[in-house]
Amino acid sequence: MAKKKNRQKLPKLGLLYLDYVLRFFDKSNFKGWPDRIETVTYHWKNDKDRFIKEVKRKKIDVLIGNIPATAYETFREIARELPQVQFIPSMDTQFSNKSKENVTRFAWKYDIPIPKTYIFYDHEKAEKFIDKTKFPKIIKKSYGPSNYGGYFVHKVDSAHEAHNLLAQKKYHPVYMQDFVPMEADVRVMLIGHKPVCAFWRRPPEGEWLTNTSQGGSMDYMDVPKELLDLAVKVSKAANAEYWACDVAVGEDGKYRILECATAFAAFPYIRDWIGQYLMWKFSDGRFPLPNIPLYNWEELGKMDASVLRTLRYITFGRYTPSYDGAFFLDSKTKVTEEGEMYLHELDVLYPMLLTEDRTKEEWPSEKWNFQDNYGRTIRKVHAQSNPHYNDEDENSESAEQENMVVLTEKKVEKLLTSVEGIGKKKAEKIMEKFDTAELVHALETAPEKLVEEISWFKKKFLTRLQEEWKEFKKKL
């Protein structure tokens, strides 16, 4: 009797959780996985070393979970300490999760259409730009918690409005885009670069925000194939196992990416599909690839939202001429730029693909963490991939930009002690209260914070420090 072939051992899966962060996956999303699935929770603050030890102790091979913006740079460091662990999605794929600024840099690199975008770290340059640019503009908070339904997105119609908004909000960096009149936007969710759900979000009459929390409406019908093509292109550029992007449909008929990330709200059955896809990816074919027909969302979307939020483990049969429902599939078509096509013909054009396993970092923080990279090196970090706009050229893509200011702790100490009345001991006290990035952020956006949080730091110190800071930047 022939011996059975030994099946390759399955990798040890782990689910990544963080305190105070909603969980995207649960073990039930990986129904049928035969081995124990571990969980590890990151507890913030100084938990990095303990977390790394726990992952090693549990011998996890694949760590699955989204990382919020405020923990992204820490997990870049954690991933480097765990080279034997595969993060899903990878840290490079999650680059866009950190900030709108990162989404923009991702789009600039891969020639992805977005509204004209302007990013400034030097607020004086931002103010000068505001005085000479055309309006209306959109000003957004680039970095931090989620956008809470558009509450950190502002339309300004004049330089006066823009100056007042920045004085009040103190956003850093200053992130501006040209206002693009939109008919609607479309959220597209993809698994293995295949669209699995898409829906329109339309603004209420006379408004411009499409968020449903702001009164916008949504529906699932007749999302254009060409818009799905753009979403697929973006997912492939990100090498994303799962992905969501918001695509603006302009009144000019053009499609532009507004947002994209691996962290997004999804129905339970979509999270199940992602789990099935990952089980297929890591089982060398022992688990089947989920079959998710294109435009399935049009039929599912006819259900009440309360039902959609509870559906689990939905499966579809593959199309054959004799399959039940063939009459419906053979009679329903979509109009595309290539002509009218049957749904099953379209479905073949969007296969679910295996993502690449990469070892080289595409977005290393030493180069691309413009937000808070001040303490890494003495040299200036030059803005990368920032071609200038030509007003007549919509595809020139980029923005006004300048060099980042970067500092070491030694440089910070020298800056502080250059202020009369601040010696080495007082400088050390300031540096205990504010790390390098926080100090520069305060000097650029909210210098009064130093007076408020350090009892002995008088206004005269602040005035002198601001003067020294201006001179210091000129020498860099």
DRENTIFI-565526 format. One record per residue (C-alpha): residue number from 1; residue in three letters; x, z, y. Coordinates in nm, 3 decimals, decimal comma. Each point is the difference from the previous one (the first is absolute). Example, Ala and Ser with C-alpha at 12.3 -4.5 7.8 and 13.67 -1.06 7.14 Angstrom:
! DRENTIFI-565526
<1 'ALA' <1,230 0,780 -0,450>>
<2 'SER' <0,137 -0,066 0,344>>
This chain:
! DRENTIFI-565526
<1 'MET' <0,000 0,000 0,000>>
<2 'ALA' <0,143 -0,106 0,334>>
<3 'LYS' <0,089 0,276 0,241>>
<4 'LYS' <-0,197 0,020 0,323>>
<5 'LYS' <0,197 -0,083 0,309>>
<6 'ASN' <0,078 0,304 0,212>>
<7 'ARG' <-0,171 -0,042 0,333>>
<8 'GLN' <0,213 0,054 0,306>>
<9 'LYS' <-0,038 0,353 0,138>>
<10 'LEU' <-0,227 0,015 0,302>>
<11 'PRO' <0,147 0,128 0,326>>
<12 'LYS' <-0,096 0,350 0,114>>
<13 'LEU' <-0,255 -0,034 0,281>>
<14 'GLY' <-0,037 0,252 0,280>>
<15 'LEU' <-0,259 0,023 0,279>>
<16 'LEU' <0,133 0,094 0,343>>
<17 'TYR' <-0,213 0,240 0,203>>
<18 'LEU' <0,059 0,166 0,337>>
<19 'ASP' <-0,161 0,316 0,134>>
<20 'TYR' <-0,279 -0,070 0,254>>
<21 'VAL' <-0,004 -0,373 -0,086>>
<22 'LEU' <-0,297 -0,163 -0,177>>
<23 'ARG' <0,088 -0,119 -0,350>>
<24 'PHE' <-0,024 -0,373 -0,059>>
<25 'PHE' <0,050 0,010 -0,379>>
<26 'ASP' <-0,114 0,230 -0,276>>
<27 'LYS' <0,097 0,004 -0,367>>
<28 'SER' <-0,343 -0,149 -0,076>>
<29 'ASN' <0,108 -0,321 0,177>>
<30 'PHE' <0,242 -0,052 -0,292>>
<31 'LYS' <-0,260 0,026 -0,276>>
<32 'GLY' <0,151 -0,059 -0,343>>
<33 'TRP' <0,364 0,069 0,087>>
<34 'PRO' <0,113 0,175 -0,322>>
<35 'ASP' <0,271 0,227 0,142>>
<36 'ARG' <-0,021 0,298 0,230>>
<37 'ILE' <-0,010 -0,095 0,370>>
<38 'GLU' <0,183 0,254 0,214>>
<39 'THR' <-0,087 0,106 0,354>>
<40 'VAL' <0,240 0,115 0,271>>
<41 'THR' <-0,102 0,135 0,339>>
<42 'TYR' <0,213 -0,005 0,314>>
<43 'HIS' <-0,052 0,312 0,212>>
<44 'TRP' <0,153 -0,122 0,331>>
<45 'LYS' <0,261 0,172 0,218>>
<46 'ASN' <0,309 0,081 -0,208>>
<47 'ASP' <-0,139 -0,107 -0,335>>
<48 'LYS' <0,222 -0,303 -0,064>>
<49 'ASP' <0,254 0,161 -0,236>>
<50 'ARG' <-0,266 0,182 -0,205>>
<51 'PHE' <-0,206 -0,319 -0,026>>
<52 'ILE' <0,298 -0,202 -0,126>>
<53 'LYS' <0,079 0,264 -0,262>>
<54 'GLU' <-0,362 -0,002 -0,123>>
<55 'VAL' <-0,005 -0,380 -0,040>>
<56 'LYS' <0,326 0,017 -0,197>>
<57 'ARG' <-0,121 0,293 -0,213>>
<58 'LYS' <-0,318 -0,185 -0,094>>
<59 'LYS' <0,208 -0,311 -0,083>>
<60 'ILE' <-0,228 -0,230 0,197>>
<61 'ASP' <0,090 -0,370 -0,012>>
<62 'VAL' <-0,273 -0,137 0,230>>
<63 'LEU' <-0,138 0,199 0,294>>
<64 'ILE' <-0,330 -0,141 0,131>>
<65 'GLY' <-0,152 0,084 0,336>>
<66 'ASN' <-0,024 -0,076 0,371>>
<67 'ILE' <0,219 0,178 0,253>>
<68 'PRO' <-0,141 0,087 0,345>>
<69 'ALA' <0,181 -0,102 0,317>>
<70 'THR' <0,125 0,350 0,075>>
<71 'ALA' <0,177 0,028 -0,337>>
<72 'TYR' <0,129 -0,357 -0,029>>
<73 'GLU' <0,360 0,060 0,115>>
<74 'THR' <0,033 0,310 -0,218>>
<75 'PHE' <-0,111 -0,200 -0,304>>
<76 'ARG' <0,254 -0,269 0,085>>
<77 'GLU' <0,260 0,272 -0,053>>
<78 'ILE' <-0,176 0,131 -0,313>>
<79 'ALA' <-0,011 -0,351 -0,154>>
<80 'ARG' <0,376 -0,034 0,047>>
<81 'GLU' <0,050 0,334 -0,177>>
<82 'LEU' <-0,212 -0,129 -0,291>>
<83 'PRO' <0,144 -0,347 -0,073>>
<84 'GLN' <-0,127 0,016 -0,360>>
<85 'VAL' <-0,361 0,041 0,120>>
<86 'GLN' <-0,209 -0,302 0,097>>
<87 'PHE' <-0,231 0,073 0,293>>
<88 'ILE' <-0,333 -0,184 -0,004>>
<89 'PRO' <-0,051 -0,142 0,254>>
<90 'SER' <0,368 -0,028 0,085>>
<91 'MET' <0,130 0,152 0,322>>
<92 'ASP' <0,053 -0,353 0,132>>
<93 'THR' <-0,360 -0,092 -0,080>>
<94 'GLN' <-0,114 0,317 0,177>>
<95 'PHE' <0,208 -0,084 0,310>>
<96 'SER' <-0,319 -0,114 0,177>>
<97 'ASN' <-0,174 0,331 -0,077>>
<98 'LYS' <0,218 0,184 0,250>>
<99 'SER' <-0,108 -0,159 0,328>>
<100 'LYS' <-0,154 -0,296 0,177>>
<101 'GLU' <0,349 -0,070 0,126>>
<102 'ASN' <0,116 -0,045 -0,361>>
<103 'VAL' <-0,293 -0,235 -0,070>>
<104 'THR' <0,116 -0,207 0,296>>
<105 'ARG' <0,362 -0,017 -0,118>>
<106 'PHE' <-0,119 -0,096 -0,348>>
<107 'ALA' <-0,213 -0,279 0,151>>
<108 'TRP' <0,285 -0,125 0,221>>
<109 'LYS' <0,231 -0,028 -0,300>>
<110 'TYR' <-0,241 -0,194 -0,222>>
<111 'ASP' <-0,153 -0,229 0,262>>
<112 'ILE' <-0,342 0,162 -0,030>>
<113 'PRO' <-0,238 -0,071 0,290>>
<114 'ILE' <-0,080 0,307 0,212>>
<115 'PRO' <-0,110 0,051 0,362>>
<116 'LYS' <0,291 -0,015 0,245>>
<117 'THR' <0,156 0,344 -0,016>>
<118 'TYR' <0,224 0,193 0,239>>
<119 'ILE' <0,191 0,314 -0,102>>
<120 'PHE' <0,195 0,223 0,240>>
<121 'TYR' <0,200 0,315 -0,066>>
<122 'ASP' <0,118 0,023 0,360>>
<123 'HIS' <-0,310 0,097 0,199>>
<124 'GLU' <0,145 -0,122 0,329>>
<125 'LYS' <0,025 -0,350 -0,145>>
<126 'ALA' <-0,356 0,030 -0,129>>
<127 'GLU' <-0,124 0,091 0,348>>
<128 'LYS' <0,183 -0,300 0,153>>
<129 'PHE' <-0,147 -0,229 -0,266>>
<130 'ILE' <-0,351 0,128 0,075>>
<131 'ASP' <0,046 -0,088 0,369>>
<132 'LYS' <0,079 -0,365 -0,073>>
<133 'THR' <-0,204 -0,084 -0,313>>
<134 'LYS' <-0,349 -0,145 -0,028>>
<135 'PHE' <-0,305 0,195 -0,112>>
<136 'PRO' <-0,203 0,096 -0,199>>
<137 'LYS' <0,235 0,171 -0,247>>
<138 'ILE' <-0,048 0,227 -0,300>>
<139 'ILE' <0,205 0,321 -0,008>>
<140 'LYS' <0,024 0,181 -0,333>>
<141 'LYS' <0,149 0,316 -0,136>>
<142 'SER' <0,265 -0,137 -0,235>>
<143 'TYR' <0,098 0,302 -0,204>>
<144 'GLY' <-0,178 0,307 -0,134>>
<145 'PRO' <-0,322 0,082 -0,185>>
<146 'SER' <-0,249 -0,271 -0,088>>
<147 'ASN' <-0,185 -0,171 0,282>>
<148 'TYR' <-0,330 0,184 -0,050>>
<149 'GLY' <-0,224 -0,299 0,057>>
<150 'GLY' <0,169 -0,155 0,301>>
<151 'TYR' <0,038 0,314 0,214>>
<152 'PHE' <0,371 -0,070 0,059>>
<153 'VAL' <-0,059 -0,366 0,094>>
<154 'HIS' <-0,065 -0,064 0,369>>
<155 'LYS' <-0,090 -0,312 0,196>>
<156 'VAL' <0,142 -0,001 0,354>>
<157 'ASP' <-0,108 -0,258 0,257>>
<158 'SER' <0,255 0,063 0,274>>
<159 'ALA' <0,346 0,140 0,070>>
<160 'HIS' <-0,163 0,303 0,160>>
<161 'GLU' <-0,195 0,077 -0,320>>
<162 'ALA' <0,311 -0,048 -0,213>>
<163 'HIS' <0,214 0,233 0,215>>
<164 'ASN' <-0,271 0,267 -0,001>>
<165 'LEU' <-0,049 -0,023 -0,378>>
<166 'LEU' <0,372 0,038 -0,076>>
<167 'ALA' <0,030 0,289 0,244>>
<168 'GLN' <-0,281 0,175 -0,185>>
<169 'LYS' <0,078 -0,090 -0,363>>
<170 'LYS' <0,382 -0,012 0,013>>
<171 'TYR' <0,018 -0,231 -0,302>>
<172 'HIS' <0,352 -0,064 -0,129>>
<173 'PRO' <0,099 -0,273 -0,046>>
<174 'VAL' <-0,221 -0,192 0,240>>
<175 'TYR' <-0,177 -0,251 -0,224>>
<176 'MET' <-0,201 -0,277 0,168>>
<177 'GLN' <-0,168 -0,318 -0,115>>
<178 'ASP' <-0,173 -0,285 0,174>>
<179 'PHE' <-0,376 0,041 -0,025>>
<180 'VAL' <-0,138 -0,266 -0,235>>
<181 'PRO' <-0,378 -0,058 0,024>>
<182 'MET' <-0,130 0,034 -0,356>>
<183 'GLU' <-0,314 -0,106 -0,178>>
<184 'ALA' <0,071 0,257 -0,273>>
<185 'ASP' <0,271 0,125 -0,230>>
<186 'VAL' <0,022 -0,004 -0,379>>
<187 'ARG' <0,145 0,273 -0,222>>
<188 'VAL' <0,155 -0,154 -0,314>>
<189 'MET' <0,116 0,213 -0,295>>
<190 'LEU' <0,237 -0,150 -0,256>>
<191 'ILE' <0,140 0,099 -0,339>>
<192 'GLY' <0,298 -0,194 -0,130>>
<193 'HIS' <-0,046 -0,235 0,299>>
<194 'LYS' <-0,354 -0,087 -0,110>>
<195 'PRO' <-0,290 0,075 0,239>>
<196 'VAL' <-0,237 0,243 -0,171>>
<197 'CYS' <-0,220 0,102 0,294>>
<198 'ALA' <-0,059 -0,134 0,352>>
<199 'PHE' <-0,255 0,079 0,267>>
<200 'TRP' <-0,077 -0,087 0,360>>
<201 'ARG' <-0,007 0,257 0,278>>
<202 'ARG' <-0,181 -0,120 0,309>>
<203 'PRO' <-0,010 0,173 0,341>>
<204 'PRO' <-0,333 0,109 0,151>>
<205 'GLU' <-0,143 -0,224 0,272>>
<206 'GLY' <0,218 0,010 0,311>>
<207 'GLU' <0,278 0,208 -0,163>>
<208 'TRP' <0,343 -0,094 -0,137>>
<209 'LEU' <0,082 0,271 -0,259>>
<210 'THR' <-0,118 -0,091 -0,351>>
<211 'ASN' <0,032 0,347 -0,158>>
<212 'THR' <-0,324 0,107 -0,167>>
<213 'SER' <0,053 0,350 0,143>>
<214 'GLN' <-0,026 -0,163 0,345>>
<215 'GLY' <-0,327 -0,179 -0,081>>
<216 'GLY' <0,138 -0,309 -0,172>>
<217 'SER' <-0,180 -0,163 -0,294>>
<218 'MET' <0,135 -0,130 -0,329>>
<219 'ASP' <-0,091 -0,254 -0,267>>
<220 'TYR' <0,167 -0,165 -0,297>>
<221 'MET' <-0,116 -0,362 0,018>>
<222 'ASP' <0,192 -0,325 0,047>>
<223 'VAL' <0,354 0,116 0,075>>
<224 'PRO' <0,194 -0,328 0,049>>
<225 'LYS' <0,249 -0,103 -0,266>>
<226 'GLU' <0,258 -0,071 0,271>>
<227 'LEU' <-0,020 0,362 0,118>>
<228 'LEU' <0,055 0,119 -0,358>>
<229 'ASP' <0,302 -0,231 -0,017>>
<230 'LEU' <0,154 0,183 0,297>>
<231 'ALA' <-0,064 0,339 -0,162>>
<232 'VAL' <0,169 -0,119 -0,321>>
<233 'LYS' <0,303 -0,120 0,200>>
<234 'VAL' <0,031 0,342 0,164>>
<235 'SER' <-0,034 0,188 -0,330>>
<236 'LYS' <0,271 -0,213 -0,159>>
<237 'ALA' <0,232 0,057 0,297>>
<238 'ALA' <-0,045 0,376 -0,047>>
<239 'ASN' <0,049 -0,025 -0,379>>
<240 'ALA' <-0,304 0,224 -0,030>>
<241 'GLU' <-0,163 0,114 -0,324>>
<242 'TYR' <-0,306 0,082 0,212>>
<243 'TRP' <-0,057 -0,080 0,365>>
<244 'ALA' <-0,256 -0,020 0,278>>
<245 'CYS' <0,013 -0,192 0,325>>
<246 'ASP' <-0,233 -0,045 0,294>>
<247 'VAL' <-0,023 -0,358 0,122>>
<248 'ALA' <-0,137 -0,077 0,346>>
<249 'VAL' <-0,220 -0,309 0,027>>
<250 'GLY' <0,055 -0,112 0,359>>
<251 'GLU' <-0,250 -0,185 0,216>>
<252 'ASP' <0,268 -0,272 0,007>>
<253 'GLY' <-0,043 -0,040 -0,380>>
<254 'LYS' <0,345 0,142 -0,083>>
<255 'TYR' <0,072 0,276 -0,251>>
<256 'ARG' <0,235 0,285 0,098>>
<257 'ILE' <0,108 0,307 -0,192>>
<258 'LEU' <-0,095 0,327 0,171>>
<259 'GLU' <0,095 0,264 -0,258>>
<260 'CYS' <0,140 0,015 -0,351>>
<261 'ALA' <0,100 0,281 -0,235>>
<262 'THR' <-0,024 0,143 -0,350>>
<263 'ALA' <-0,189 0,304 0,132>>
<264 'PHE' <-0,364 -0,097 0,044>>
<265 'ALA' <-0,350 0,113 -0,092>>
<266 'ALA' <-0,116 -0,157 -0,328>>
<267 'PHE' <-0,299 0,035 -0,230>>
<268 'PRO' <0,070 0,188 -0,326>>
<269 'TYR' <-0,033 -0,317 -0,209>>
<270 'ILE' <0,274 -0,167 0,209>>
<271 'ARG' <0,231 0,294 -0,065>>
<272 'ASP' <-0,085 -0,040 -0,372>>
<273 'TRP' <0,098 -0,367 0,021>>
<274 'ILE' <0,332 0,094 0,162>>
<275 'GLY' <0,058 0,250 -0,281>>
<276 'GLN' <-0,072 -0,268 -0,261>>
<277 'TYR' <0,238 -0,240 0,175>>
<278 'LEU' <0,278 0,262 0,004>>
<279 'MET' <-0,064 0,083 -0,368>>
<280 'TRP' <0,043 -0,370 -0,079>>
<281 'LYS' <0,315 -0,018 0,214>>
<282 'PHE' <0,170 0,296 -0,170>>
<283 'SER' <-0,117 -0,052 -0,359>>
<284 'ASP' <0,163 -0,337 -0,068>>
<285 'GLY' <-0,342 -0,149 -0,072>>
<286 'ARG' <-0,138 0,279 -0,222>>
<287 'PHE' <-0,281 0,043 0,253>>
<288 'PRO' <-0,194 -0,305 0,120>>
<289 'LEU' <0,016 -0,134 0,352>>
<290 'PRO' <-0,336 0,070 0,168>>
<291 'ASN' <-0,216 -0,307 0,058>>
<292 'ILE' <-0,145 0,017 0,352>>
<293 'PRO' <-0,181 -0,320 0,103>>
<294 'LEU' <0,038 -0,124 0,353>>
<295 'TYR' <-0,294 0,081 0,229>>
<296 'ASN' <-0,121 0,272 -0,239>>
<297 'TRP' <-0,052 0,203 0,318>>
<298 'GLU' <-0,289 -0,219 0,111>>
<299 'GLU' <-0,214 0,117 -0,294>>
<300 'LEU' <0,127 0,360 -0,007>>
<301 'GLY' <-0,051 0,021 0,376>>
<302 'LYS' <-0,374 -0,049 -0,045>>
<303 'MET' <-0,016 0,349 -0,146>>
<304 'ASP' <-0,063 0,305 0,215>>
<305 'ALA' <0,320 0,159 0,129>>
<306 'SER' <-0,084 0,329 -0,173>>
<307 'VAL' <-0,001 -0,185 -0,333>>
<308 'LEU' <0,327 -0,182 0,075>>
<309 'ARG' <0,167 0,332 0,070>>
<310 'THR' <-0,075 0,125 -0,350>>
<311 'LEU' <0,057 -0,310 -0,217>>
<312 'ARG' <0,284 0,028 -0,252>>
<313 'TYR' <0,168 -0,217 -0,264>>
<314 'ILE' <-0,162 -0,332 0,090>>
<315 'THR' <0,114 -0,291 -0,219>>
<316 'PHE' <-0,067 -0,372 0,010>>
<317 'GLY' <-0,001 -0,264 -0,271>>
<318 'ARG' <0,213 -0,311 0,051>>
<319 'TYR' <-0,178 -0,321 0,091>>
<320 'THR' <-0,076 -0,245 -0,279>>
<321 'PRO' <-0,267 -0,274 0,007>>
<322 'SER' <-0,200 0,188 -0,264>>
<323 'TYR' <0,033 0,346 0,151>>
<324 'ASP' <-0,320 0,173 0,116>>
<325 'GLY' <-0,043 -0,071 0,366>>
<326 'ALA' <0,175 -0,338 -0,019>>
<327 'PHE' <-0,296 -0,161 0,172>>
<328 'PHE' <0,048 0,227 0,301>>
<329 'LEU' <0,376 -0,058 0,012>>
<330 'ASP' <-0,041 -0,374 -0,038>>
<331 'SER' <-0,254 -0,022 0,276>>
<332 'LYS' <0,160 0,225 0,264>>
<333 'THR' <0,270 -0,157 0,215>>
<334 'LYS' <0,215 0,076 0,305>>
<335 'VAL' <0,089 -0,244 0,277>>
<336 'THR' <0,376 -0,009 0,064>>
<337 'GLU' <0,233 -0,220 0,201>>
<338 'GLU' <0,067 -0,187 -0,326>>
<339 'GLY' <-0,372 -0,058 -0,053>>
<340 'GLU' <-0,275 0,170 -0,202>>
<341 'MET' <0,125 0,200 -0,301>>
<342 'TYR' <-0,169 0,196 -0,281>>
<343 'LEU' <0,074 0,372 -0,015>>
<344 'HIS' <0,175 -0,025 -0,336>>
<345 'GLU' <0,220 -0,281 0,139>>
<346 'LEU' <0,097 0,219 0,295>>
<347 'ASP' <0,069 0,296 -0,226>>
<348 'VAL' <0,270 -0,195 -0,186>>
<349 'LEU' <0,184 -0,051 0,331>>
<350 'TYR' <0,042 0,377 0,044>>
<351 'PRO' <0,173 0,141 -0,310>>
<352 'MET' <0,091 0,368 -0,019>>
<353 'LEU' <0,379 0,000 0,008>>
<354 'LEU' <0,276 0,237 -0,107>>
<355 'THR' <0,189 0,145 0,296>>
<356 'GLU' <0,379 -0,003 0,008>>
<357 'ASP' <0,212 0,305 -0,084>>
<358 'ARG' <0,267 0,018 0,269>>
<359 'THR' <0,298 0,230 0,032>>
<360 'LYS' <0,134 -0,101 0,342>>
<361 'GLU' <-0,167 0,153 0,306>>
<362 'GLU' <-0,162 -0,254 0,232>>
<363 'TRP' <-0,083 0,244 0,281>>
<364 'PRO' <0,275 0,268 0,000>>
<365 'SER' <-0,073 0,271 0,253>>
<366 'GLU' <0,348 -0,012 0,150>>
<367 'LYS' <-0,088 -0,344 0,132>>
<368 'TRP' <-0,377 -0,004 0,033>>
<369 'ASN' <-0,106 0,354 0,095>>
<370 'PHE' <-0,025 -0,079 0,371>>
<371 'GLN' <-0,255 0,276 0,048>>
<372 'ASP' <0,229 0,299 -0,057>>
<373 'ASN' <0,340 -0,133 -0,104>>
<374 'TYR' <0,189 0,174 0,278>>
<375 'GLY' <0,222 0,229 -0,206>>
<376 'ARG' <0,134 -0,248 -0,253>>
<377 'THR' <0,291 -0,163 0,180>>
<378 'ILE' <0,184 -0,027 0,331>>
<379 'ARG' <-0,039 -0,376 0,030>>
<380 'LYS' <-0,299 -0,162 0,164>>
<381 'VAL' <-0,263 -0,139 -0,237>>
<382 'HIS' <-0,097 -0,347 0,111>>
<383 'ALA' <-0,361 -0,111 -0,030>>
<384 'GLN' <-0,018 -0,248 -0,285>>
<385 'SER' <-0,222 -0,308 -0,037>>
<386 'ASN' <-0,146 0,022 0,349>>
<387 'PRO' <-0,018 -0,356 0,141>>
<388 'HIS' <-0,159 -0,023 0,345>>
<389 'TYR' <-0,347 -0,139 0,054>>
<390 'ASN' <-0,063 -0,326 0,173>>
<391 'ASP' <-0,345 0,016 0,159>>
<392 'GLU' <-0,088 -0,343 -0,133>>
<393 'ASP' <0,123 0,076 -0,351>>
<394 'GLU' <-0,231 0,228 -0,199>>
<395 'ASN' <0,237 0,007 -0,295>>
<396 'SER' <0,311 0,119 0,180>>
<397 'GLU' <-0,111 0,342 -0,124>>
<398 'SER' <0,206 0,263 0,168>>
<399 'ALA' <0,033 0,232 0,292>>
<400 'GLU' <0,198 0,137 0,286>>
<401 'GLN' <0,251 0,231 -0,166>>
<402 'GLU' <0,308 0,204 0,075>>
<403 'ASN' <0,274 0,189 -0,177>>
<404 'MET' <-0,081 0,336 -0,148>>
<405 'VAL' <0,184 0,306 0,124>>
<406 'VAL' <0,173 0,173 -0,291>>
<407 'LEU' <0,174 0,337 0,010>>
<408 'THR' <0,200 0,233 -0,219>>
<409 'GLU' <-0,027 0,378 0,027>>
<410 'LYS' <0,345 0,002 0,164>>
<411 'LYS' <-0,125 -0,238 0,268>>
<412 'VAL' <-0,311 0,211 0,054>>
<413 'GLU' <0,209 0,312 0,048>>
<414 'LYS' <0,222 -0,181 0,250>>
<415 'LEU' <-0,309 -0,117 0,190>>
<416 'LEU' <-0,148 0,350 0,015>>
<417 'THR' <0,321 0,176 0,102>>
<418 'SER' <0,052 -0,253 0,280>>
<419 'VAL' <-0,289 0,175 0,177>>
<420 'GLU' <0,122 0,281 0,227>>
<421 'GLY' <-0,125 0,332 -0,139>>
<422 'ILE' <-0,026 -0,116 -0,363>>
<423 'GLY' <0,296 0,107 -0,209>>
<424 'LYS' <0,073 -0,052 -0,366>>
<425 'LYS' <-0,216 0,294 -0,117>>
<426 'LYS' <-0,303 -0,113 0,201>>
<427 'ALA' <0,051 -0,357 -0,121>>
<428 'GLU' <-0,006 0,126 -0,359>>
<429 'LYS' <-0,324 0,189 0,070>>
<430 'ILE' <-0,160 -0,319 0,132>>
<431 'MET' <0,121 -0,194 -0,304>>
<432 'GLU' <-0,148 0,265 -0,231>>
<433 'LYS' <-0,336 -0,053 0,168>>
<434 'PHE' <0,015 -0,381 0,019>>
<435 'ASP' <0,179 -0,230 -0,240>>
<436 'THR' <0,168 -0,311 0,140>>
<437 'ALA' <-0,302 -0,229 -0,032>>
<438 'GLU' <-0,238 0,261 0,144>>
<439 'LEU' <0,226 0,062 0,301>>
<440 'VAL' <0,028 -0,368 0,086>>
<441 'HIS' <-0,374 -0,044 -0,052>>
<442 'ALA' <-0,063 0,289 0,241>>
<443 'LEU' <0,239 -0,139 0,263>>
<444 'GLU' <-0,165 -0,341 -0,021>>
<445 'THR' <-0,365 0,100 -0,015>>
<446 'ALA' <-0,066 0,368 0,078>>
<447 'PRO' <0,299 0,175 0,161>>
<448 'GLU' <-0,217 0,292 0,115>>
<449 'LYS' <-0,022 0,098 -0,369>>
<450 'LEU' <0,353 0,147 0,029>>
<451 'VAL' <-0,113 0,239 0,275>>
<452 'GLU' <-0,316 0,093 -0,192>>
<453 'GLU' <0,169 0,077 -0,334>>
<454 'ILE' <0,330 0,160 0,116>>
<455 'SER' <-0,064 0,310 0,211>>
<456 'TRP' <0,334 0,000 0,185>>
<457 'PHE' <0,006 -0,378 0,060>>
<458 'LYS' <-0,085 -0,021 0,372>>
<459 'LYS' <-0,121 -0,305 0,189>>
<460 'LYS' <0,339 -0,030 0,172>>
<461 'PHE' <0,157 -0,049 -0,345>>
<462 'LEU' <-0,256 -0,267 -0,078>>
<463 'THR' <0,065 -0,190 0,323>>
<464 'ARG' <0,377 0,001 -0,062>>
<465 'LEU' <-0,041 -0,095 -0,367>>
<466 'GLN' <-0,222 -0,296 0,090>>
<467 'GLU' <0,264 -0,122 0,247>>
<468 'GLU' <0,276 0,036 -0,262>>
<469 'TRP' <-0,222 -0,177 -0,255>>
<470 'LYS' <-0,045 -0,302 0,228>>
<471 'GLU' <0,376 -0,026 0,054>>
<472 'PHE' <0,069 0,056 -0,370>>
<473 'LYS' <-0,225 -0,293 -0,101>>
<474 'LYS' <0,182 -0,233 0,239>>
<475 'LYS' <0,329 0,067 -0,180>>
<476 'LEU' <-0,138 -0,084 -0,345>>
